[in-house]
Amino acid sequence: MANTYRVIDRQGWERAMHCMVFRDCIEPAFCVTFEADITKYKQKNKAKRTFLYHGYGICGLSVRQSN
């Protein structure tokens, strides 16, 4: 099997700064955030008397299992 990588010239590469930030990290990591409207979810949980944190855990598990 042949190598499929290509050498990138960092001089004109738009992601060069990102590469420099993570290049020397032993375990590079990043975070992803987003906004979500959870109004209906909160109303449903309030009626069931459950906590938002528990729903967060359940959502995380279901996302993990689907991958």
Buried (B, 14 or more C-beta within 10 A) or exposed (E): EEEEEEEEEEEEEEEEEEEEEEEEEEEEEEEEEEEEEEEEEEEEBEEEEEEEEEBEEEEEEEEEEEE
